[in-house]
């Protein structure tokens, strides 16, 4: 497996993880009858955590490529 194949695999896994997180938070908030503000807070927190994870993955990939 080349490095290109492993990078594609990681991107696919991260995308699937993000989609699952959004779906699960939305489903739980709908089932619990959360207010609109509550839904937006949870989605904002999940979005922030997702962006942090993606940026960390990109930084780690870049740092490993430099060595």
CORWO-V496724 format. One record per pair of residues at least 4 apart in sequence whose ideal C-beta (glycine too) atoms are under 7 Angstrom apart, sorted by sequence separation. I is the first residue (numbers start at 1). J is the second residue. D is the distance in Angstrom with one decimal. If there is no record, write none. Layout:
BEGIN
I,J,D  I,J,D
END
This chain:
BEGIN
1,5,4.8  3,7,6.3  4,8,6.6  5,9,6.4  6,10,6.4  7,11,6.4  8,12,6.4  9,13,6.4  10,14,6.2  11,15,6.3  12,16,6.4  13,17,6.3  14,18,6.4  15,19,6.4  16,20,6.2  17,21,6.4  18,22,6.5  19,23,6.2  20,24,6.0  21,25,6.2  22,26,6.1  23,27,6.1  24,28,6.2  25,29,6.1  26,30,6.3  27,31,6.3  28,32,6.1  34,38,3.8  36,40,6.4  37,41,6.3  38,42,6.5  39,43,6.1  40,44,6.0  41,45,6.5  42,46,6.3  43,47,6.0  44,48,6.3  45,49,6.3  46,50,6.2  47,51,6.3  48,52,6.3  49,53,6.4  50,54,6.4  51,55,6.2  52,56,6.2  53,57,6.4  54,58,6.4  55,59,6.3  56,60,6.2  57,61,6.3  58,62,6.3  59,63,6.1  60,64,6.2  61,65,6.3  62,66,6.7  1,6,5.8  29,34,4.1  34,39,5.3  29,38,6.5  29,39,4.6  29,42,5.9  25,42,5.0  25,43,6.3  25,46,5.3  22,46,6.4  21,46,5.2  21,50,6.6  18,50,4.8  14,53,6.9  14,54,6.4  14,57,6.4  10,57,6.8  7,61,7.0
END
